[in-house]
Amino acid sequence: MGFLQNADLSLNLIEQARRASAGYIDLTSSNPTHQGLLFPAQVLREASEGYWATRRYAPDARGDARAREAIQRYYDLRVASCVGSQATNARRNTHDVFITASTSEAYSLLFALLTEPGDNVLAPDVGYPLFDFLAEMHHTTLKPYRLDEARRWQIDESSLVKSADERTRAVLVISPHNPTGNIVQSPIPNIQSLNLPIICDEVFAEFTVGVAHTPVMSALHLGLPVFVLNGLSKMFALPDLKLGWIAMNEQASEYYAERLEVLNDTFLSANYLTQFMLPTLFERGWDFVTQQREHVRRNMNLALEMLAQCSAIKTRLPDGGYNLFCEVLGWDNAPGSEDALVLHLLQQGVLVHPGYFFNCTQGAHILISCLTETTQLQAGLERLIAALA
């Protein structure tokens, strides 16, 4: 049976209503280029200048060596913030980095590397819908493990063990989590006991809000193969340059690097110009990263201050990311209730995402993006609060 052959691909009620609406304020955007967050053009120009004078295509299945070295240095600095011997033992070498065209492609490569048709990967029960499609492309099943909302959406360790079976091939961890913002800050014993490879999606790693930093997963789980995924899209607000990577610890590299090299070499999808530019972006882009992070933090504080006036909304400052995932009190979780909630808000001039877009079935939830331009965020929240009063 072909991909999504029997799926209903018609527009959902919310998308139908959105297309028929006008004048609403969109509080769902995850695209920084739509919110005035543009990476400095001068740096981009300077990063690409040398390429045109020395242009020569010499592809490497692992990615351009200079780009990989820049990514390695980034992880060296982050791992160095870990305590004691963990920092020393978890250091990466250049050959542990594989450059891809996107984080989505990195997922696809890892599902092909680690699973066969009928296998499964453990994944959080509240998560990004993209993962379902990527798994289905490889005839792999995602088996959910629970996140505990009462404990700030931390991983429910007992559910990890209950969900695993003889066909489980890896554990997917998202840290900072999308959409809840939870960051894994210490080792998770039950993950260690499962003795499975870890795929860690950390695309929001630089967007810390309620904590100081995002630990590198391989520094938390020594002895297990760990694949860390990230890219330029979120970090530097460059979704149009299309470049991601897989950073592997020693255990992952030892067992999987040769086969991953063949997979990546099969497509060679990563843009060569972007790879050339990457070292300059890493060298000169951090002021912009700080500006992005401070923009989100200010917006988070503004949103929390405003939402505190609304008794129907229950939310808290997340560890990281740029979304608020709010519980809406007084709305049950019967089928269609979140549709009714979001349609009601849209009629009042504000668009948010419902919790079920992220497979959340625990009560009624909405997602608010604090990436939104600040005046638009404030105006949208005013409409939302009035609609729920």
C-alpha positions in Angstrom: 0.0 0.0 0.0 1.4 3.4 -1.0 2.2 6.3 1.3 -1.1 7.7 2.9 -3.1 5.9 0.3 -6.2 5.5 2.4 -5.7 8.7 4.4 -8.3 11.5 4.5 -6.3 14.5 3.1 -9.2 16.9 3.0 -8.9 20.2 4.9 -9.8 20.1 8.6 -12.5 22.4 9.9 -10.0 24.9 11.3 -8.1 25.2 8.1 -11.3 25.6 6.1 -12.4 28.4 8.5 -9.0 30.1 8.4 -9.0 30.3 4.6 -12.5 31.8 4.7 -11.6 34.4 7.4 -9.9 37.8 7.2 -8.6 40.3 9.7 -7.5 37.7 12.3 -4.3 37.8 14.2 -2.1 34.7 13.7 -0.5 33.5 17.0 0.7 30.2 15.4 3.7 31.3 13.3 6.9 29.3 13.6 8.6 31.1 10.7 11.0 33.8 12.0 11.2 35.4 8.5 7.5 36.3 8.8 8.1 38.0 12.2 10.9 40.4 11.3 13.6 38.1 12.7 16.1 38.2 9.8 19.7 37.1 10.1 22.1 39.9 9.2 22.3 40.2 5.4 25.8 41.6 5.5 27.1 38.4 7.3 25.3 36.2 4.8 27.0 38.2 1.9 30.4 37.9 3.5 29.9 34.2 4.3 29.3 33.4 0.6 31.9 35.7 -1.0 34.8 33.3 -1.0 32.7 30.5 -2.5 32.2 32.2 -5.8 36.0 32.9 -6.3 37.0 29.3 -5.4 33.9 27.4 -6.5 34.7 23.7 -6.9 32.3 20.9 -6.1 34.0 18.1 -4.1 31.2 16.4 -2.1 31.9 14.5 1.1 29.4 11.9 2.3 29.8 13.3 5.8 29.6 16.9 4.7 32.2 19.7 4.2 35.1 19.3 6.6 35.2 23.0 7.7 31.5 22.9 8.4 31.7 19.8 10.4 34.6 21.2 12.4 32.5 24.3 13.2 29.7 22.1 14.4 32.1 20.0 16.5 33.4 23.2 18.2 29.9 24.2 19.0 29.3 20.9 20.8 32.7 21.0 22.5 31.7 24.3 24.1 28.3 23.1 25.2 29.6 19.8 26.5 32.3 21.6 28.5 29.5 23.2 30.6 28.7 19.7 31.9 30.0 18.7 35.2 33.2 16.6 35.8 34.1 13.6 33.8 30.9 13.7 31.7 32.3 16.6 29.8 35.5 14.8 29.0 34.0 11.5 28.1 31.3 13.0 25.9 33.6 15.1 23.6 32.9 14.7 19.9 35.4 14.4 17.0 34.9 15.9 13.6 34.1 12.5 12.0 31.1 12.2 14.4 29.1 14.9 12.5 27.0 14.3 9.4 25.6 17.2 7.5 22.1 16.8 6.0 19.7 19.1 4.0 17.4 19.4 7.0 16.5 17.9 10.4 13.6 16.1 8.6 16.1 14.4 6.3 18.2 13.5 9.4 15.2 11.8 10.9 14.6 9.9 7.6 18.2 8.8 7.5 18.1 7.5 11.1 14.8 5.7 10.6 16.3 4.0 7.6 19.5 3.2 9.5 17.9 1.9 12.7 14.6 0.2 11.7 13.1 -2.3 9.3 9.4 -2.5 8.3 7.4 -3.5 11.4 9.9 -2.1 13.9 9.0 0.8 16.2 10.5 3.8 17.8 9.4 5.2 21.2 8.2 8.8 20.9 6.4 11.3 23.3 2.7 11.1 23.2 2.5 14.9 22.8 4.7 15.7 19.8 5.1 17.2 16.4 2.9 15.6 13.7 5.8 15.5 11.2 7.3 12.5 13.0 4.3 10.3 12.1 4.7 11.0 8.4 8.5 10.3 8.5 8.0 7.1 10.4 5.2 5.9 7.9 7.6 6.6 5.0 9.8 3.9 6.4 7.0 1.6 7.5 7.9 2.2 11.1 5.5 2.7 14.0 5.9 5.3 16.7 4.9 3.9 20.0 3.9 6.6 22.5 5.4 7.2 25.9 3.7 9.6 28.3 4.6 13.1 29.3 3.3 14.2 32.7 1.7 17.6 32.5 1.6 17.9 36.3 5.4 17.6 36.4 6.0 20.3 33.8 5.6 17.7 31.0 8.5 15.6 32.1 9.0 12.1 30.7 7.0 9.5 32.6 9.7 6.9 33.0 7.4 4.0 33.8 5.6 4.4 30.5 8.9 4.2 28.6 9.4 0.6 29.9 5.8 -0.3 29.3 5.9 0.9 25.7 9.0 -0.9 24.7 8.9 -4.4 23.1 11.1 -6.7 21.1 10.6 -4.6 18.0 11.6 -1.3 19.6 14.8 0.0 18.0 15.3 3.6 19.4 14.0 6.2 21.8 13.1 9.7 20.4 13.6 12.5 22.9 12.7 16.1 22.1 14.6 18.6 24.3 13.5 21.4 24.4 10.2 19.7 23.7 7.9 21.0 21.0 5.3 22.2 21.9 5.5 22.0 25.8 9.0 23.4 26.2 10.3 20.8 28.7 14.1 20.4 28.7 15.7 17.1 29.9 18.2 18.3 32.5 19.4 15.1 34.0 19.9 11.4 33.1 16.7 9.4 32.7 17.4 6.0 34.4 14.8 4.0 32.5 16.2 5.2 29.1 19.6 3.9 30.2 18.1 0.6 31.3 16.4 0.1 27.9 19.9 0.1 26.3 18.5 1.5 23.0 19.9 4.3 20.8 18.6 7.7 21.5 17.6 10.2 18.8 17.5 13.6 20.4 15.9 16.5 18.6 17.3 19.7 20.0 16.4 22.3 17.3 15.2 24.7 20.0 18.3 24.2 22.1 19.3 27.9 21.9 15.8 29.1 23.0 16.2 28.6 26.7 13.6 30.5 28.8 13.1 29.0 32.3 16.5 27.4 32.6 20.1 28.5 31.8 21.0 26.0 29.1 20.1 22.9 27.3 22.3 19.9 28.2 23.7 17.9 25.3 21.9 14.5 25.5 25.1 12.5 24.9 26.6 14.1 28.1 23.6 12.8 30.1 23.6 9.3 28.7 27.1 8.0 28.5 27.4 4.5 27.2 24.4 4.6 24.8 24.5 5.5 21.1 23.2 9.1 20.9 22.2 10.9 17.7 21.7 14.7 18.3 19.8 16.5 15.6 19.8 20.3 14.9 20.1 22.8 12.1 20.2 26.3 10.8 16.5 26.8 10.5 15.7 27.6 14.2 19.1 28.4 15.5 19.9 31.2 13.1 16.4 31.8 11.7 17.6 30.5 8.3 14.9 28.0 7.2 15.5 28.9 3.6 19.2 27.9 3.6 18.2 24.2 4.3 20.9 22.7 6.3 20.8 20.3 9.3 23.1 17.8 11.0 23.5 14.7 13.0 26.1 14.8 15.8 27.0 11.3 17.0 28.7 10.3 20.2 31.5 7.7 20.2 29.1 4.7 20.7 26.9 5.8 17.8 29.8 6.4 15.6 31.4 3.1 16.3 28.3 1.0 15.4 26.6 3.2 12.8 28.9 5.7 11.1 29.9 3.6 8.1 26.3 2.7 7.2 25.1 6.2 7.8 27.8 7.4 5.5 26.4 5.2 2.7 22.9 6.5 3.3 24.0 10.1 3.2 26.2 9.6 0.2 23.2 8.1 -1.7 21.5 11.5 -1.8 24.1 14.2 -1.0 21.2 16.6 -0.5 22.9 19.2 1.6 23.5 22.5 -0.3 27.2 23.0 -1.0 27.0 26.8 -0.8 25.3 26.7 2.6 28.0 24.2 3.9 30.7 26.7 2.8 28.9 29.5 4.6 28.3 27.6 7.9 31.7 28.3 9.6 31.1 32.1 9.2 27.6 31.8 10.5 28.8 30.0 13.6 31.6 32.5 14.1 29.5 35.7 13.6 25.9 34.7 14.2 25.7 34.5 18.0 24.7 38.1 18.6 21.7 37.5 16.4 20.9 34.2 18.3 20.9 36.2 21.5 18.6 38.8 20.0 16.1 36.0 19.0 16.3 34.4 22.4 15.7 37.8 24.2 12.8 38.5 21.9 11.1 35.2 22.8 11.8 35.7 26.5 10.3 39.2 26.5 7.3 37.9 24.6 6.9 35.0 27.0 6.9 37.3 30.0 4.4 39.6 28.4 2.1 36.7 27.5 2.2 35.2 31.0 1.5 38.6 32.5 -1.5 39.1 30.3 -2.8 35.5 30.5 -2.7 35.7 34.3 -5.8 38.0 34.0 -7.7 35.2 32.3 -9.1 32.6 34.7 -9.9 30.2 31.8 -6.2 29.8 30.9 -3.7 27.7 32.9 -0.1 28.1 31.8 3.5 28.5 33.1 6.9 29.6 31.9 8.4 26.7 29.9 12.0 25.6 30.1 12.6 26.5 26.5 11.3 26.7 23.0 9.2 29.6 21.8 5.7 28.3 22.4 3.2 28.5 25.3 1.1 25.3 25.5 -1.8 26.4 27.6 -4.6 24.4 29.1 -8.1 26.0 28.6 -10.3 25.3 31.6 -14.0 24.7 31.2 -13.7 22.9 27.8 -13.9 19.2 28.0 -11.8 16.9 25.8 -14.8 15.3 24.0 -14.3 14.8 20.2 -14.7 18.2 18.5 -14.4 20.3 21.6 -11.0 21.8 20.7 -12.3 22.4 17.2 -15.2 24.4 18.7 -12.8 26.3 21.0 -10.4 27.3 18.2 -13.2 28.2 15.8 -14.7 30.3 18.5 -11.4 32.2 19.0 -11.0 32.6 15.2 -14.5 34.1 15.0 -13.2 36.6 17.6 -10.2 37.4 15.5 -7.3 35.3 16.8 -5.9 32.1 15.4 -4.2 29.5 17.7 -3.4 25.8 17.3 -5.5 23.2 19.1 -3.8 20.6 21.3 -4.8 17.7 19.2 -2.6 19.0 16.4 0.2 17.7 18.7 -1.6 14.5 19.7 -2.5 15.9 23.1 -5.6 14.3 24.5 -5.3 15.5 28.1 -7.9 18.1 28.4 -8.3 21.1 26.1 -5.1 22.9 25.1 -4.0 25.6 22.7 -0.6 26.7 21.4 0.5 30.3 21.3 3.7 31.2 19.4 5.8 33.8 21.3 8.0 34.1 18.2 5.2 36.5 17.0 6.0 40.1 16.5 5.4 41.8 19.9 2.6 44.3 19.0 0.8 41.5 17.2 1.2 39.1 20.1 -0.2 41.7 22.5 -3.2 42.5 20.3 -3.9 38.8 19.7 -3.8 38.0 23.3 -6.2 40.8 24.1 -8.7 39.3 21.7 -8.1 35.8 23.1 -8.7 36.9 26.7 -11.8 38.8 25.7 -13.1 35.8 23.9 -12.6 33.5 26.9 -13.9 36.0 29.5 
